[in-house]
């Protein structure tokens, strides 16, 4: 007697086929449902700082594009590593994001003193913006241009100093890079933030400081300090009369970049949704105006472009740290 197994197999296969189809459709359904609740944007620096102001400038428009609320969550400490570490350990569902900077994902990892892997523990989403710095000198400085200051420093090796916001910061490394490119010997004086160095720069106790545009520009406009150049690859629309330092020191360029990350494993559909939304938000006229006041240039682009940029930036800082024998202590 023959026994038919078609009936029992059919009863077994039909549910399995439905389950397989459901699994294949899950990512698309997830992306369509996303976001279904507010998104937390972790800022690893204190409220009121440049990164925080930047986050608040774009979060509202990002939320509007996504159809939800983006809540800024300040988690400062340890040069940005505390907030970054929080995101690295978050659930990769697109509801916890990080506004990272050069400090958290290029410079800090290059010194090897962060509790996360800047590549393996995060999902790159978008390069959001760049902020150049300005080269500031006292009004009593004999130099009126970058060229004159370089010549003055070369005539006085070891007699001039520069201030920074501390060992291992972008100001420290950026100035060391300037020294290397221009062939200068300057003495480093670290401070706990550039704001604390400004009085000594104004009085002439410090010879030069590379400060961020939002922080340094008011002192220039008030006539307390003299700006000689900008560290970006080209002149800033905010100060079109101020030359790029690279016009005098070829190859020199440093900027603080800002970028959006999620924890490792955020689904590709959600990453693309977020990337598209932030690119649209950066084109908003209000956002552009607010960023311009901060001296920040919106960038945007794909997750792949962002990852390539940060990898190259990390390699560059690592080389500078090694070549100059710099430490974060």
C-alpha positions in Angstrom: 0.0 0.0 0.0 1.4 3.4 -1.0 1.2 6.2 1.6 0.8 9.7 0.3 3.1 12.3 2.1 1.9 15.3 0.0 -0.7 16.2 2.5 1.5 16.2 5.6 4.3 17.9 3.7 2.0 20.6 2.5 0.8 21.3 6.0 4.5 21.6 7.0 5.8 23.5 4.1 3.1 26.2 3.8 3.8 27.7 7.3 7.6 27.5 6.5 7.1 29.4 3.2 5.1 32.0 4.9 7.7 32.4 7.6 10.5 32.7 5.0 8.5 35.4 3.1 7.9 37.2 6.4 11.7 37.2 7.2 12.5 38.6 3.7 9.9 41.3 4.1 11.0 42.2 7.6 13.7 44.7 6.7 11.5 46.6 4.2 8.6 46.6 6.7 11.0 47.9 9.4 12.2 50.7 7.2 8.7 51.7 6.3 7.6 51.8 9.9 10.7 53.7 11.0 10.7 55.9 12.8 7.8 55.1 15.1 9.1 57.0 18.1 11.5 59.9 19.0 15.1 59.6 18.1 17.9 60.3 20.6 20.8 62.3 19.2 23.7 61.9 21.6 26.1 64.9 21.8 29.3 63.9 23.6 30.1 67.4 24.6 28.5 70.0 27.0 25.5 72.1 26.2 26.3 75.4 24.7 29.5 74.2 22.9 30.0 74.2 19.1 29.0 70.6 18.7 25.8 71.1 20.8 24.8 74.2 18.9 25.4 72.4 15.7 23.2 69.4 16.8 20.4 71.7 17.8 20.7 73.6 14.5 20.0 70.4 12.5 18.0 68.2 14.8 14.6 70.0 14.3 14.9 69.9 10.5 16.1 66.3 10.6 13.0 65.4 12.7 10.7 67.2 10.3 12.2 65.2 7.4 11.7 61.9 9.3 8.3 62.7 10.7 9.4 62.4 14.3 11.1 64.3 17.1 14.9 64.3 17.4 15.9 64.8 21.1 19.4 66.1 21.8 21.0 64.2 24.7 24.3 65.8 26.1 26.7 63.1 27.4 29.9 65.1 28.0 33.2 63.9 29.4 36.6 62.5 28.6 37.0 64.5 25.4 33.8 63.1 23.9 34.5 59.4 24.6 31.8 58.9 27.2 28.9 59.9 25.0 30.5 58.0 22.0 30.8 54.9 24.1 27.1 55.1 25.1 26.1 55.0 21.5 28.6 52.2 20.6 26.7 50.0 23.1 23.2 51.0 22.1 20.6 48.9 20.3 21.2 49.3 16.5 17.6 50.2 15.7 18.1 53.7 14.4 16.8 55.3 17.6 20.1 56.2 19.1 22.5 58.3 17.0 25.8 60.1 17.7 27.0 63.5 16.5 30.7 62.7 16.4 33.7 64.9 15.7 37.3 64.7 14.7 38.2 64.4 18.4 36.0 61.3 19.1 36.6 59.4 15.9 40.0 60.5 14.4 42.3 62.0 17.0 41.2 60.1 20.2 41.4 56.7 18.5 44.8 57.6 16.9 46.2 58.0 20.5 44.6 54.6 21.4 42.8 56.0 24.4 39.1 55.3 23.7 36.9 52.5 25.1 35.5 51.7 21.6 36.7 50.8 18.1 35.9 53.9 16.0 35.4 51.7 12.9 34.0 48.3 14.1 31.6 49.6 16.8 29.8 52.2 14.7 27.6 52.5 11.5 28.6 55.6 9.5 25.6 57.6 8.3 26.6 61.0 7.0 29.4 63.6 7.0 27.4 66.5 8.3 29.8 69.5 8.3 33.3 71.0 8.6 34.5 73.8 10.8 37.9 75.5 10.1 39.9 77.4 12.6 41.6 80.8 12.4 45.2 81.7 13.2 45.1 84.4 15.9 48.0 86.6 17.1 48.2 89.6 19.5 47.7 93.0 18.1 51.3 93.7 19.1 52.6 91.0 16.9 55.0 92.3 14.2 53.3 90.1 11.6 50.3 91.2 9.6 50.2 88.1 7.3 50.9 84.4 7.6 54.0 84.9 5.5 55.4 87.6 7.8 54.6 85.4 10.9 56.3 82.4 9.5 59.4 84.5 8.6 59.3 86.0 12.1 59.2 82.5 13.7 62.0 81.3 11.5 64.2 84.2 12.7 63.4 83.3 16.3 63.5 79.5 16.6 62.4 78.3 20.1 61.6 81.9 21.2 57.9 81.9 20.2 55.1 79.8 21.8 51.7 78.6 20.9 48.6 77.9 23.0 46.3 74.9 22.7 43.2 73.6 24.4 45.2 70.8 25.9 47.5 67.9 24.9 46.0 65.6 22.3 43.3 68.1 21.1 42.7 69.1 17.6 44.2 72.6 18.4 47.4 70.9 19.6 47.7 68.5 16.7 46.7 71.1 14.1 49.4 73.5 15.3 52.0 70.8 15.3 51.0 70.0 11.7 51.5 73.7 10.9 54.9 73.6 12.5 55.9 70.6 10.5 54.6 72.1 7.2 56.2 75.5 7.7 59.4 74.1 9.3 59.1 76.0 12.6 60.3 75.5 16.2 57.6 76.7 18.6 57.1 76.0 22.3 53.7 74.4 23.3 51.7 75.9 26.2 48.6 73.7 26.8 45.5 75.3 28.5 42.2 73.7 29.6 40.3 75.1 26.6 41.1 77.9 24.2 38.9 80.4 26.1 41.4 80.3 29.0 44.3 81.1 26.6 42.6 84.2 25.1 43.6 86.6 27.9 47.3 85.6 27.6 47.1 85.9 23.8 45.6 89.4 24.1 48.3 90.5 26.5 51.1 89.0 24.3 52.2 86.3 26.7 51.2 83.8 24.0 52.3 84.3 20.4 49.8 82.4 18.4 46.6 80.4 18.8 44.6 78.4 16.3 41.0 78.8 17.5 37.6 77.8 16.1 35.8 80.4 14.1 32.8 80.7 16.6 35.2 81.2 19.5 37.9 83.4 18.0 36.0 85.6 15.5 34.3 87.8 18.2 37.7 88.8 19.6 38.8 89.8 16.1 35.7 91.8 15.4 36.1 93.6 18.8 39.7 94.5 17.8 41.3 92.5 20.6 43.1 90.1 18.4 44.4 89.9 14.8 43.4 87.1 12.4 46.1 86.1 9.9 44.6 83.1 8.1 42.1 80.3 8.1 42.9 76.6 8.3 40.4 75.3 5.7 41.4 74.4 2.2 39.7 77.6 0.9 38.6 81.0 2.2 35.5 81.1 4.4 32.3 82.9 3.2 32.2 84.3 6.7 35.6 86.0 6.3 36.2 86.2 2.5 39.0 88.7 3.0 41.0 86.2 5.3 43.3 84.1 3.2 43.7 80.3 3.6 46.9 79.4 5.3 47.6 77.0 2.5 48.1 80.0 0.2 51.3 80.6 2.1 52.0 77.1 3.5 51.2 74.6 0.7 49.4 71.5 1.8 48.3 72.8 5.2 44.7 72.2 6.0 42.9 71.2 9.2 39.2 71.3 10.0 37.0 69.9 12.7 34.5 67.6 11.0 31.1 66.6 12.3 29.4 63.4 11.4 26.4 61.2 12.2 26.8 57.6 13.4 24.7 54.8 14.7 25.9 51.8 16.7 27.2 48.8 14.8 24.5 46.9 12.9 21.9 49.5 12.0 20.0 48.1 9.0 21.0 49.5 5.6 17.5 50.7 4.8 17.4 52.8 8.0 20.9 54.1 7.4 19.9 55.2 3.9 16.7 56.8 5.3 18.7 58.8 7.8 21.4 59.8 5.3 18.8 61.1 2.9 17.0 63.0 5.6 20.1 64.7 6.9 21.2 65.6 3.4 17.8 67.3 2.8 18.0 69.0 6.2 21.4 70.5 5.4 19.9 72.1 2.3 17.3 74.0 4.3 18.0 77.8 4.2 17.5 78.3 7.9 20.0 75.5 8.7 22.5 76.9 6.3 22.2 80.4 7.9 22.6 79.0 11.4 25.6 77.0 10.4 27.2 79.9 8.6 27.0 81.9 11.8 29.0 79.2 13.5 31.5 79.1 10.7 30.5 75.6 9.7 30.2 74.4 6.1 27.5 71.8 5.5 28.7 68.7 3.7 26.4 65.7 3.4 27.0 62.8 1.1 26.7 59.0 1.3 27.6 56.7 4.3 30.4 55.3 2.1 31.9 58.7 1.4 31.8 59.5 5.1 33.5 56.3 6.1 36.3 56.9 3.5 36.8 60.5 4.7 37.1 59.4 8.4 39.5 56.6 7.6 41.8 58.9 5.7 41.6 61.6 8.4 42.4 59.0 11.1 45.4 57.8 9.2 46.7 61.4 8.7 46.5 62.2 12.4 48.1 58.9 13.3 51.0 59.8 11.1 51.3 63.3 12.6 51.2 61.8 16.2 53.9 59.3 15.3 56.2 61.6 13.4 56.0 64.4 16.0 56.1 61.9 18.9 53.0 63.5 20.5 51.2 62.3 23.5 47.8 63.0 25.0 49.2 63.3 28.5 
